[in-house]
Structure formats: C-alpha cells, structure tokens
Amino acid sequence: MGRLVPAVTRALDILELFLGGDGTLSAPEITRKLGLPRTTVHELVTTLAARSYLVPVPEQPGRYRLGVRTYQLGSRYAEQLDLAAEGQQVARSVAETCDETVHVAILEDADVIYIAKVDSTHAVRMVSAAGRRLPAHCTSVGKMLLASLPEEELDARLPGPGGEPLRAMTPNSITSPGELRAALAEVRERGIAVERRESNPDVSCVAAPVRDSAGRVVAALSISVPMIRWSEERRTELEALAAKGAAELSARLGYRGAA
C-alpha cells in the first residue's frame, strides 16, 4: 500500500467533523477539535469551499456547513448500493460466526421475500432459498417488518383485531389478528423479533431490523436454528448477533444511528 497523504487526511478529518452536532462549524472550532495549525485549517477550509464541499452559512458569518458536492457524492454512492448484494455479504459474515442459516428479507404486501441467504454447514439445517415468499406473520423477519410499519399501513395489510383468522403454517403459527398485534407491540418494545416454530415445526428464528440512510426499516436479518440446537441461552446469543449483523448492514446502507 502507498503512504497516506497528510493534506488529504486532514481535509477528510474536517469533512467528517460536520457529521456531528448541528452540522455547522467555524474555523476556530475546527482548529480546536483537530489540533491543527490555524493557517492549515484556513487553507483547507478555503480549498474545500472553493470546490463546493463546504459552504458558508449566510445567517451565521464565519461558520460553514457541508456543500452540494458532498450530497452529490452521497447520492451517487446510494445509487450504487444493492440491498441484496450487501445483505448477502453481511449474512455470510454472520453465518460464519454462528454457523446457522442467515436470511435477509423485505416486506411485500403481507408477505416477506427472502433476498439473501447463507446456509449453515451443519447436516441438520433449515431448507429455504432466496426468492422464497412466506406469510410475514409466521416469520421473525416478517414480524420485525410488520412491527416497523406505521399503524395505518399495518391496518391496510392485516385484518383488524376481530377480523378473519390468519393463515397458519404450523400449529404454532399466530392466527388471531389481535394476538399478532400484541406480539408486534412486544417486538417494537424489544427491537428484536422471535419466531418459535411458526413457519417450520422444526425451526426457530430471531430477527433484527435493517435501516436505510433515512432511518427507515427496509429489511430484516434473521438467524434460523433447528430445535435440536435451540435453547433460551442460545436465543439470547443469537439475538445479539442478529442485531449486530443488522446494524452492520444498516451502516452499509448509510444509516448513522439515532441522533
């Protein structure tokens, strides 16, 4: 690898400072935060402003904010993102850690569609495939995605509390709309969804939300485990791992976390 260029590193350090706080900074603040010479900061800020990476804040003389060029670069990066491809990479990393089957899924109407999958290496494992569609209420990824919907959207996709029973895939599937809504409320509170033999009588799963750059839940990442390897202790471990994997995928999609 070639050596790092100090001037470029300092310029990037300056730009990254704007990711925090209210998004505006003055040259003296940059000098203090980075411990750079005042003249160096002045030259770098002048150069970044000349290239539209920074712009003066009209109502706050002496302060700068990120310019249009940073937006253009970010938009170009977002255009090149592929949720399925990024999800497959993260799923592979999670699967290598736990050696269980990992899925990434999206919501379509009242179903989930698996867009990425990495298998466990165990002889006994979940049988599934990317592209498969399942009723959302029977899966951990589906419960996670349904729980993330605004109330009006949820109402449009599911029967009301006293409505028609939901489809069952196993004897453990939730079929009562009211019971499902209570389960979704718990998912919202915990930030993790659990499915216990609701889509497959021999498998349980945990799932965590995947967010895009705007903070919207656009997918969910799950870990599926045959009951012969499932326990409450194991569930706790897998919940933490699913949350970590979902956070990594969210970061790849541009999510920076709660402000």
VEXRO-392174 format. One record per residue (C-alpha): x, z, y. Coordinates in pm, whole numbers, padded with zeros to 5 digits. Each point is the difference from the previous one (the first is absolute). Layout:
BEGIN
<x: X, z: Z, y: Y>
...
//
This chain:
BEGIN
<x: 00000, z: 00000, y: 00000>
<x: 00111, z: -00068, y: 00356>
<x: 00044, z: 00277, y: 00252>
<x: -00283, z: 00124, y: 00219>
<x: 00007, z: -00120, y: 00362>
<x: -00017, z: 00310, y: 00227>
<x: -00182, z: -00174, y: 00286>
<x: -00270, z: -00134, y: -00231>
<x: -00038, z: 00341, y: -00167>
<x: -00043, z: 00168, y: 00339>
<x: -00255, z: -00256, y: 00113>
<x: -00203, z: 00056, y: -00317>
<x: 00030, z: 00377, y: 00045>
<x: -00153, z: -00042, y: 00345>
<x: -00290, z: -00210, y: -00132>
<x: -00073, z: 00250, y: -00278>
<x: -00028, z: 00282, y: 00253>
<x: -00317, z: -00166, y: 00128>
<x: -00173, z: 00056, y: -00334>
<x: -00054, z: 00366, y: 00091>
<x: -00171, z: 00187, y: 00282>
<x: -00222, z: -00194, y: 00238>
<x: 00200, z: -00320, y: -00041>
<x: 00169, z: 00010, y: 00341>
<x: 00352, z: 00115, y: 00091>
<x: 00231, z: 00002, y: 00301>
<x: 00371, z: -00084, y: -00009>
<x: 00098, z: 00368, y: 00057>
<x: -00217, z: 00104, y: -00294>
<x: 00161, z: -00262, y: -00223>
<x: 00343, z: 00117, y: 00113>
<x: -00085, z: 00358, y: -00088>
<x: -00163, z: -00074, y: -00335>
<x: 00276, z: -00228, y: -00127>
<x: 00298, z: 00163, y: 00168>
<x: 00123, z: -00333, y: 00132>
<x: 00182, z: -00066, y: 00329>
<x: -00238, z: -00064, y: 00289>
<x: 00161, z: -00336, y: 00077>
<x: -00034, z: -00113, y: -00362>
<x: -00368, z: 00089, y: -00005>
<x: -00060, z: -00180, y: 00329>
<x: 00165, z: -00318, y: -00133>
<x: -00187, z: 00011, y: -00330>
<x: -00338, z: 00066, y: 00163>
<x: 00061, z: -00280, y: 00250>
<x: 00085, z: -00239, y: -00285>
<x: -00303, z: 00102, y: -00209>
<x: -00227, z: -00038, y: 00301>
<x: 00144, z: -00343, y: 00079>
<x: -00088, z: -00110, y: -00356>
<x: -00353, z: 00152, y: 00021>
<x: 00068, z: 00270, y: -00261>
<x: -00065, z: 00257, y: 00275>
<x: -00213, z: -00026, y: 00312>
<x: -00031, z: 00231, y: 00303>
<x: -00317, z: 00210, y: 00019>
<x: -00159, z: -00109, y: 00331>
<x: -00173, z: 00329, y: 00074>
<x: 00307, z: 00207, y: -00096>
<x: 00312, z: -00120, y: 00185>
<x: 00319, z: 00039, y: -00197>
<x: -00176, z: 00015, y: -00338>
<x: -00014, z: -00265, y: -00271>
<x: -00218, z: -00084, y: -00298>
<x: 00038, z: -00246, y: -00287>
<x: -00041, z: -00362, y: 00105>
<x: -00181, z: -00298, y: -00145>
<x: 00300, z: -00114, y: -00205>
<x: -00021, z: 00307, y: -00222>
<x: -00371, z: -00072, y: -00056>
<x: 00079, z: -00359, y: -00094>
<x: 00261, z: 00109, y: -00251>
<x: -00234, z: 00260, y: -00148>
<x: -00282, z: -00250, y: -00028>
<x: 00228, z: -00249, y: -00171>
<x: 00108, z: 00268, y: -00248>
<x: -00362, z: 00092, y: -00071>
<x: -00087, z: -00366, y: -00065>
<x: 00267, z: -00016, y: -00268>
<x: -00116, z: 00312, y: -00181>
<x: -00165, z: -00054, y: -00336>
<x: -00192, z: 00306, y: -00120>
<x: 00010, z: -00111, y: -00363>
<x: 00374, z: -00071, y: 00004>
<x: 00084, z: 00319, y: 00187>
<x: -00234, z: 00194, y: -00228>
<x: 00165, z: -00140, y: -00310>
<x: 00341, z: 00115, y: 00120>
<x: -00117, z: 00352, y: 00080>
<x: -00201, z: 00021, y: -00323>
<x: 00313, z: -00090, y: -00194>
<x: 00195, z: 00278, y: 00169>
<x: -00275, z: 00256, y: -00071>
<x: -00032, z: -00113, y: -00361>
<x: 00375, z: 00035, y: -00051>
<x: -00026, z: 00360, y: 00118>
<x: -00294, z: 00112, y: -00216>
<x: -00004, z: -00265, y: -00277>
<x: -00375, z: -00036, y: 00027>
<x: -00217, z: -00296, y: 00100>
<x: -00027, z: -00048, y: 00377>
<x: -00260, z: -00210, y: 00182>
<x: -00066, z: -00108, y: 00358>
<x: -00360, z: -00098, y: 00070>
<x: -00223, z: -00113, y: 00285>
<x: -00373, z: 00040, y: 00056>
<x: -00245, z: -00291, y: -00013>
<x: -00367, z: 00087, y: 00042>
<x: -00054, z: 00288, y: -00248>
<x: 00283, z: -00105, y: -00233>
<x: 00377, z: 00034, y: -00004>
<x: 00237, z: -00285, y: -00074>
<x: 00346, z: 00079, y: -00132>
<x: 00258, z: -00203, y: 00193>
<x: 00317, z: 00150, y: -00148>
<x: 00083, z: 00170, y: -00329>
<x: 00309, z: 00133, y: -00178>
<x: -00030, z: 00117, y: -00360>
<x: 00133, z: 00314, y: -00162>
<x: 00265, z: -00054, y: -00268>
<x: -00179, z: 00243, y: -00236>
<x: -00159, z: -00147, y: -00311>
<x: -00326, z: 00174, y: 00095>
<x: -00097, z: -00114, y: 00348>
<x: -00289, z: -00132, y: 00206>
<x: -00093, z: -00363, y: -00062>
<x: -00093, z: -00182, y: 00320>
<x: 00104, z: -00295, y: 00214>
<x: 00045, z: -00099, y: 00362>
<x: -00311, z: -00181, y: 00117>
<x: -00235, z: 00217, y: -00206>
<x: -00318, z: 00119, y: 00174>
<x: -00165, z: 00337, y: -00073>
<x: -00282, z: 00204, y: 00158>
<x: 00166, z: 00201, y: 00276>
<x: -00184, z: 00323, y: -00078>
<x: 00149, z: 00010, y: -00352>
<x: 00365, z: -00010, y: 00111>
<x: 00235, z: 00222, y: 00198>
<x: 00105, z: -00291, y: 00224>
<x: -00364, z: -00085, y: 00060>
<x: -00096, z: 00356, y: 00088>
<x: 00295, z: 00015, y: 00239>
<x: -00107, z: -00324, y: 00169>
<x: -00369, z: 00090, y: 00014>
<x: 00083, z: 00342, y: 00145>
<x: 00193, z: -00173, y: 00281>
<x: -00299, z: -00206, y: 00117>
<x: -00207, z: 00095, y: 00304>
<x: -00339, z: 00141, y: -00103>
<x: -00191, z: -00314, y: 00101>
<x: 00226, z: -00222, y: -00210>
<x: -00031, z: 00233, y: -00297>
<x: -00380, z: -00012, y: 00034>
<x: 00013, z: -00380, y: -00005>
<x: 00196, z: -00007, y: -00327>
<x: -00162, z: 00280, y: -00199>
<x: -00353, z: 00124, y: -00072>
<x: -00121, z: 00299, y: 00197>
<x: 00012, z: 00351, y: -00153>
<x: -00337, z: -00054, y: -00173>
<x: 00055, z: -00365, y: -00084>
<x: 00046, z: -00193, y: -00324>
<x: 00257, z: 00140, y: -00246>
<x: 00348, z: -00148, y: 00016>
<x: 00148, z: -00197, y: -00287>
<x: 00181, z: 00209, y: -00262>
<x: 00317, z: -00118, y: -00175>
<x: 00045, z: 00314, y: -00211>
<x: -00206, z: 00316, y: -00063>
<x: 00213, z: 00163, y: 00273>
<x: -00085, z: -00255, y: 00271>
<x: -00182, z: 00129, y: 00306>
<x: -00344, z: -00165, y: 00004>
<x: -00179, z: 00213, y: 00260>
<x: 00041, z: -00134, y: 00358>
<x: -00033, z: 00355, y: 00132>
<x: 00267, z: 00131, y: -00238>
<x: 00228, z: -00287, y: 00098>
<x: -00035, z: 00077, y: 00370>
<x: 00088, z: 00362, y: -00069>
<x: 00308, z: -00116, y: -00191>
<x: 00099, z: -00229, y: 00288>
<x: -00027, z: 00289, y: 00244>
<x: 00250, z: 00190, y: -00214>
<x: 00231, z: -00303, y: -00005>
<x: -00009, z: -00015, y: 00380>
<x: 00087, z: 00367, y: 00021>
<x: 00290, z: -00018, y: -00249>
<x: 00133, z: -00346, y: 00089>
<x: 00038, z: -00068, y: -00373>
<x: -00247, z: -00141, y: -00253>
<x: -00013, z: 00093, y: -00367>
<x: -00179, z: -00181, y: -00280>
<x: -00040, z: 00176, y: -00334>
<x: -00090, z: -00252, y: -00273>
<x: -00261, z: -00167, y: 00220>
<x: 00104, z: -00364, y: -00048>
<x: 00183, z: 00037, y: -00332>
<x: -00082, z: 00283, y: -00246>
<x: 00368, z: 00045, y: -00081>
<x: 00154, z: -00013, y: 00350>
<x: 00003, z: 00212, y: 00316>
<x: 00136, z: -00108, y: 00338>
<x: 00098, z: 00125, y: 00345>
<x: 00007, z: -00210, y: 00318>
<x: 00115, z: 00023, y: 00362>
<x: -00087, z: -00210, y: 00308>
<x: 00210, z: -00287, y: 00137>
<x: -00027, z: -00061, y: 00375>
<x: 00086, z: -00296, y: 00219>
<x: 00177, z: 00007, y: 00337>
<x: -00324, z: 00099, y: 00174>
<x: -00054, z: 00295, y: -00236>
<x: -00288, z: -00163, y: -00189>
<x: -00023, z: 00060, y: -00375>
<x: 00045, z: -00349, y: -00147>
<x: 00089, z: 00082, y: -00362>
<x: 00065, z: 00284, y: -00239>
<x: 00283, z: 00069, y: -00244>
<x: -00077, z: 00166, y: -00332>
<x: 00183, z: 00137, y: -00302>
<x: -00185, z: -00025, y: -00332>
<x: 00082, z: 00228, y: -00294>
<x: -00130, z: 00005, y: -00361>
<x: -00164, z: 00332, y: -00083>
<x: 00271, z: 00080, y: -00254>
<x: 00241, z: 00037, y: 00295>
<x: -00249, z: 00148, y: 00250>
<x: -00011, z: 00362, y: 00111>
<x: -00086, z: 00182, y: 00320>
<x: 00369, z: 00066, y: 00060>
<x: 00073, z: -00369, y: -00050>
<x: -00289, z: -00089, y: 00232>
<x: 00156, z: 00203, y: 00281>
<x: 00335, z: -00176, y: -00045>
<x: -00162, z: -00343, y: -00006>
<x: -00211, z: 00070, y: 00308>
<x: 00317, z: 00072, y: 00196>
<x: 00168, z: -00314, y: -00137>
<x: -00302, z: -00220, y: 00076>
<x: -00013, z: 00137, y: 00354>
<x: 00370, z: -00072, y: 00045>
<x: -00035, z: -00354, y: -00134>
<x: -00305, z: -00070, y: 00216>
<x: 00188, z: 00132, y: 00305>
<x: 00292, z: -00233, y: -00076>
<x: -00231, z: -00299, y: -00031>
<x: -00177, z: 00103, y: 00322>
<x: 00336, z: 00013, y: 00177>
<x: 00079, z: -00351, y: -00124>
<x: -00328, z: -00112, y: 00156>
<x: 00100, z: 00151, y: 00333>
<x: -00178, z: 00335, y: -00013>
<x: 00189, z: 00270, y: 00190>
<x: -00212, z: 00300, y: -00090>
<x: -00224, z: 00219, y: 00209>
<x: 00105, z: 00037, y: 00362>
//
